[in-house]
Amino acid sequence: MSNYDGSSLGIGAAEFREVAEGRLTENNRVYPLAPFLDGRALRRYVHYKRRYDEILSINEDHDADLPATFEQTQYCRNLIAAHGSPVAAEAVRNGNLAVLSWLSGLTRRESDFSSAQVFSQLVRDLRRPGYLGVFLGMTDGGKTNSALVGAGLHLRDEPDAILATNVTTLEWEESELNERTYTVETKSELEQMCHEYPDVVAVLDEMSTQANAQTQSYEVNSEFYPLVTFKSKLGLRLFVIGHREDGYDIAPPIREHADHIIVQRAEETGLDETEYSAEFYRDLVDGEPDDLAYTLDPVPPIAGTYEPDEQAQFEITS
């Protein structure tokens, strides 16, 4: 083990994932979810995984339509939801690059492996109550996905944390995360979540219209600013998503309290394919991001789905 650094281990884990998913070889004998289970749950997984081809063969004479792999069955998904999250959470908490690389699917063919280390840094930042990240960038640039990736990392890192968001169409692949996700469409609803739960990470989309610097400056100062001021005492971590690249669509009281100004980038990499990255800056000076802290490149898709064209609502005065 001493001959390998964390990056080597992480790359190996990520490439094992590609083998497990059949993207590098035809090897179907691997057990892709084994790294995330132990004890009885691991034994059950291996038992059914080994016998699944036989089950599929028997099922050919019946009407039931089974998935092509055991990992796609509801039984396996329930197994992972019940027993896999603690393993992933521990990996995130301890900065285990091998497991982080699996979670993100990063390999040396896709990016510099420092991306996995950025995940670890973002997790550490989100452990601090009162964290505020403001996203800049044009529409359809992947900002919502990036914010939800960050929120998902915090949920896995802190088992008592909940997500409050106005992205009403969000559906995680993990049922346990869905149980800890709540819709909030007003400031009062968000405050109520903060009073009910000690650890809240919030993703507020479309805030260029709800907390606009030009049209709602007074409302932001009188109604929303107190929430921003006392977010640390409330145990709130907050991602606010705007649409202008200079950040001027987000009211100054929000921008000025941001720990990170996050610039979302989109790059066309092929036919109908786009790769997204997120640059985390410590400041915004005259409409220009300043003092780069780190870059997440690429940003992986979240482990779930949402409607990108949803017109999210959030009332800051009620």
C-alpha positions in Angstrom: 0.0 0.0 0.0 2.9 2.4 0.7 3.8 2.4 -3.0 0.5 4.1 -4.0 -0.8 7.6 -3.2 -4.4 8.6 -2.7 -4.8 9.6 -6.4 -3.6 6.2 -7.6 -6.1 4.5 -5.3 -8.9 6.8 -6.5 -8.2 6.3 -10.2 -8.2 2.6 -9.7 -11.6 2.7 -8.0 -13.0 4.9 -10.7 -11.7 2.7 -13.4 -13.1 -0.4 -11.6 -16.5 1.4 -11.8 -16.1 1.6 -15.5 -15.3 -2.1 -15.7 -18.3 -2.9 -13.5 -20.6 -0.9 -15.7 -19.2 -2.7 -18.8 -17.7 0.5 -20.3 -14.1 -0.8 -20.5 -14.3 -4.6 -20.9 -16.8 -7.4 -21.2 -16.0 -8.5 -17.7 -19.3 -9.2 -16.0 -17.9 -11.1 -13.0 -17.2 -8.0 -10.9 -19.4 -7.0 -8.0 -19.8 -3.2 -8.5 -21.6 -2.4 -5.2 -19.5 -4.5 -3.0 -17.2 -1.6 -1.9 -20.3 0.0 -0.2 -21.6 -2.9 1.8 -20.3 -5.1 4.6 -21.4 -7.8 7.0 -24.8 -9.4 6.3 -25.8 -6.9 3.7 -22.6 -7.7 1.7 -23.3 -11.4 1.9 -26.9 -11.0 0.7 -25.7 -8.9 -2.2 -23.0 -11.4 -3.3 -25.5 -14.3 -2.9 -28.1 -12.8 -5.3 -25.6 -11.3 -7.6 -24.0 -14.7 -8.2 -27.4 -16.3 -9.0 -29.0 -13.5 -11.0 -28.1 -15.0 -14.4 -29.8 -18.2 -13.4 -32.8 -16.2 -12.2 -33.0 -14.4 -15.5 -32.8 -17.7 -17.3 -35.7 -19.2 -15.3 -37.7 -16.0 -15.8 -37.7 -16.4 -19.6 -40.6 -18.8 -19.3 -42.7 -16.3 -17.2 -44.3 -13.0 -17.9 -42.4 -11.0 -15.3 -40.0 -8.5 -16.8 -36.8 -8.4 -14.7 -34.0 -5.8 -15.2 -30.9 -6.9 -17.0 -28.7 -6.6 -13.9 -29.2 -7.4 -10.3 -28.1 -3.8 -9.4 -31.2 -2.5 -11.3 -33.7 -4.5 -9.2 -35.8 -2.8 -6.5 -34.5 -5.3 -4.0 -30.9 -4.3 -4.6 -31.8 -0.6 -4.6 -33.5 -1.0 -1.2 -30.4 -2.9 0.1 -28.1 -0.1 -0.9 -30.5 2.6 0.4 -30.6 0.9 3.8 -27.0 -0.2 4.2 -24.9 1.7 1.6 -25.3 5.3 2.7 -23.3 4.9 5.9 -20.3 3.6 4.0 -20.5 6.5 1.5 -21.0 9.0 4.3 -17.9 7.7 6.2 -15.9 7.9 3.0 -16.9 11.5 2.4 -16.3 12.4 6.1 -12.8 10.8 6.1 -11.8 12.1 2.6 -11.5 8.6 1.2 -10.5 9.4 -2.4 -11.0 5.9 -3.6 -14.7 5.9 -2.7 -15.1 9.6 -3.6 -13.9 8.8 -7.1 -16.4 6.0 -7.3 -19.2 8.2 -6.2 -18.3 10.9 -8.8 -17.2 8.5 -11.6 -14.0 10.5 -12.2 -11.1 8.9 -14.1 -8.0 10.3 -15.6 -9.7 10.1 -19.0 -12.3 12.6 -17.8 -10.4 15.1 -15.6 -7.4 15.8 -13.4 -7.9 13.7 -10.3 -7.8 16.8 -8.2 -11.6 16.9 -8.7 -12.0 14.3 -6.1 -9.9 16.4 -3.7 -12.2 19.4 -4.5 -15.2 17.2 -3.4 -13.4 16.8 0.0 -12.8 20.5 0.2 -16.4 21.3 -0.5 -17.6 18.8 2.1 -15.3 20.6 4.7 -16.7 24.0 3.7 -20.3 22.8 4.1 -19.6 21.4 7.5 -19.4 25.0 8.7 -22.9 26.4 9.7 -23.7 29.6 7.7 -21.9 28.6 4.5 -23.2 30.6 1.5 -22.5 30.0 -2.1 -23.8 32.2 -4.9 -23.9 30.8 -8.4 -23.4 33.0 -11.4 -23.9 32.1 -15.1 -26.4 32.1 -17.8 -29.5 29.9 -18.1 -29.1 26.2 -18.9 -25.5 26.2 -17.7 -25.9 23.4 -15.1 -26.0 25.6 -12.0 -28.9 23.8 -10.4 -27.1 20.4 -10.9 -23.9 21.7 -9.3 -25.8 23.1 -6.3 -27.6 19.8 -5.8 -24.3 17.9 -6.1 -23.0 20.0 -3.2 -26.2 19.5 -1.2 -26.1 15.8 -1.9 -22.5 15.6 -0.6 -23.6 17.3 2.7 -26.6 15.0 3.1 -24.3 12.0 2.8 -21.7 13.6 5.1 -24.2 14.5 7.9 -26.9 11.9 8.5 -29.0 14.3 10.4 -29.0 17.0 7.7 -32.0 17.8 5.6 -32.3 19.6 2.2 -34.7 22.4 1.7 -35.2 23.5 -1.9 -37.6 25.2 -4.3 -36.7 22.7 -7.0 -40.0 20.8 -6.6 -39.3 18.2 -9.3 -36.1 16.8 -7.6 -36.1 13.0 -7.2 -33.1 11.3 -5.8 -32.2 7.8 -6.7 -31.7 7.0 -3.0 -35.0 6.8 -1.2 -33.3 7.8 2.1 -32.3 11.1 0.5 -35.8 11.7 -0.7 -37.1 11.3 2.8 -34.7 14.1 3.9 -35.6 16.5 1.1 -38.3 19.1 1.7 -39.9 21.7 -0.6 -39.8 25.3 0.5 -41.2 28.1 -1.6 -41.3 31.0 0.9 -38.9 32.5 3.4 -41.2 31.5 6.2 -41.1 27.8 5.2 -37.3 27.9 5.1 -37.2 29.5 8.5 -39.5 26.8 9.8 -37.2 24.1 8.5 -34.3 25.7 10.3 -36.3 25.7 13.6 -37.3 22.1 13.2 -33.9 20.7 12.1 -30.4 21.6 13.5 -28.7 21.1 10.1 -30.3 22.5 6.9 -28.7 22.8 3.5 -30.9 24.9 1.1 -30.8 25.2 -2.7 -32.8 28.2 -3.9 -33.1 28.4 -7.7 -34.3 31.3 -9.9 -33.3 33.9 -7.2 -32.5 36.4 -9.9 -36.2 37.2 -9.9 -36.9 36.6 -6.3 -33.9 38.5 -4.8 -33.1 40.9 -7.6 -30.8 43.8 -6.9 -32.7 46.3 -9.0 -36.4 45.5 -8.4 -36.5 44.0 -4.9 -33.6 45.6 -3.0 -35.8 46.9 -0.3 -37.6 43.6 0.2 -34.3 41.8 0.4 -32.9 44.2 3.0 -36.0 44.1 5.2 -37.2 40.5 4.8 -34.5 38.2 3.6 -31.3 39.9 5.0 -32.1 38.8 8.6 -32.1 35.2 7.4 -28.7 35.7 5.8 -27.3 37.4 8.8 -28.3 34.7 11.3 -27.8 31.7 9.0 -24.9 30.4 11.2 -27.1 30.4 14.4 -29.9 28.7 12.4 -27.5 25.9 11.2 -28.3 26.9 7.6 -26.0 26.2 4.6 -27.3 28.0 1.5 -26.8 27.9 -2.3 -28.4 30.8 -4.1 -28.7 30.6 -7.9 -28.7 33.7 -10.1 -28.5 34.1 -13.9 -26.2 37.0 -14.7 -22.5 36.5 -15.1 -21.7 39.7 -13.2 -23.8 38.7 -10.2 -25.8 42.0 -10.3 -29.1 40.2 -10.5 -28.5 39.1 -6.8 -29.0 41.8 -4.2 -25.8 43.1 -2.6 -26.6 41.8 1.0 -26.6 38.3 -0.3 -23.5 38.6 -2.5 -21.5 40.4 0.2 -22.1 37.5 2.7 -21.1 34.8 0.3 -18.2 32.4 1.2 -17.9 31.6 -2.5 -19.0 33.2 -5.7 -19.4 30.2 -7.9 -19.0 30.7 -11.7 -20.6 27.9 -13.7 -19.0 27.0 -17.1 -20.3 24.9 -19.9 -18.2 23.5 -22.8 -19.4 21.6 -25.8 -17.4 18.5 -26.0 -19.1 16.6 -28.9 -22.3 16.0 -30.7 -25.1 17.0 -28.2 -22.7 16.6 -25.3 -21.8 19.3 -22.8 -19.3 19.2 -20.0 -19.9 21.5 -17.0 -17.4 22.9 -14.5 -17.7 25.2 -11.4 -15.1 27.7 -10.3 -15.3 28.7 -6.6 -14.1 32.3 -6.0 -13.7 34.0 -2.6 -14.9 37.5 -3.8 -16.7 39.5 -6.5 -15.1 42.8 -7.4 -16.9 45.2 -9.8 -18.8 42.3 -11.4 -15.7 40.1 -11.8 -15.0 37.0 -9.7 -11.7 37.3 -7.8 -9.4 35.1 -5.8 -10.0 31.6 -7.1 -10.2 28.9 -4.3 -10.7 25.8 -6.4 -12.4 24.4 -9.5 -14.6 21.4 -9.8 -14.0 20.1 -13.4 -16.1 18.3 -14.5 -19.2 18.5 -12.3 -20.9 15.1 -12.4 -24.6 14.7 -12.8 -26.5 14.3 -9.5 -27.7 10.8 -8.5 -31.2 11.7 -9.4 -33.4 13.7 -11.7 -35.2 17.1 -11.9 -36.9 19.1 -14.5 -34.3 21.6 -15.9 -37.1 23.9 -17.3 -38.9 24.2 -14.0 -39.8 27.8 -13.1 -38.9 27.6 -9.4 -40.7 29.9 -7.0 -39.6 31.5 -3.8 -41.3 34.4 -2.0 -38.9 36.3 0.2 -41.7 38.4 1.8 -43.9 35.7 3.1 
